[in-house]
């Protein structure tokens, strides 16, 4: 693993100059990310035109994005009763994205759906910037640029251009992790609060803060530092850790009050078929694919093996503890639950840290070769995105 680098610009006279200096440093990553996503959007627009579909509609009015718009326009309380008597409630969807949609729609001419698309696109740039910052701190600016580009070419990266929460969450998570790496614990905790209001996978971010702080405290205690003195030395670390889970907990409490049941949030999720079974449902899904459609089953096994191999590489390369914990927990949470299995790649997309081994490897190649790899990945991602968005099932 390359030595950790600090790519923050040298101290400048004013905050605006510091921001301008950092943006100049991050500009190649933002341009690379934008280029990758434009390839994906161009492929979608061409494919949609060939099918007689409206690409704008596909990006703003498909699957979960419809539910977020309903929350933005109507508030919570909307439910759909299924033919089998089950109920899908809008309380399953976290409030930060619809709140931003509603706020933007109230400020200007945009409808809530278009406001959600704007939030998604702006958040994607913020996420690319945060991913660059993390990657550059680990391996230098070139690694940061490649990491942002690779994340933009993720197989389910088309969601990054939709009114979905994954991109907003990734932006908050990336900057929170960067804040931990740079010892800004209160900032990290505050960003984790917002992440907890955007997606339940904020549990991975909370775990990253708690485990990192716990490892630091345990090391200090083993060196003989009294617990009281340790807390006096690092009050901001403690504050960040205590802040981190408050966003997620506050929404769970809100749903409990709204439903009148202490475990109301988990009951709402169960109605959607979401829960945790330790991977039993995943194993059954893999076996069913192997039995009924063995080529698809083998492809699924290969994809799971690839994810496992990336986790092993991250461990072997000794990623900083917060990055390692965050990535592993995102993967575990995405795989051990029941529910719709087509969404698993999308749920793992915020685990950008899994792409660090690839970014480090590409950084050792000539720039033309690494750019060619990113272009091929962008085309493949765009093709898969167009195929999925023009299909019937959600990602």
Buried (B, 14 or more C-beta within 10 A) or exposed (E): EEEEBEBBBEEEEEEEEBEEBBEEBBEBBBBBBBBBBBBBBBBBBEBBEEEEBEBEEBBBBBBBBEBBBBBBBEEBEBEEEEEEEEEBBBBBBBBBBBBBBBEBBEEEEBBBBBBBBBBBBBBBBBBBBBBBBBBBBBBBBBBBBBBBBBBBBBBBBBBBBBBBBBBBBBBBBBBBBBBBBBEBBBBBBBBBBBBBBBBBBBBBBBBBBBBBBEEBBEEBEEEEEEEEEBEEEBEBBBBBBEBBBBBBEEBBBBBBEBBEEEEBBBBBBBBBEBEBEEBEBBEEBBEEBBEEEEEEBEEBEEEBEEBEEBBEBBEEBEBBBBBBBBBBBBBBBBBBBBBBBEBBBBBBBBBBBBBBBBBBBBBEEEEEEBBEBBBEBBBBBBBBBBEBBBEEEBB
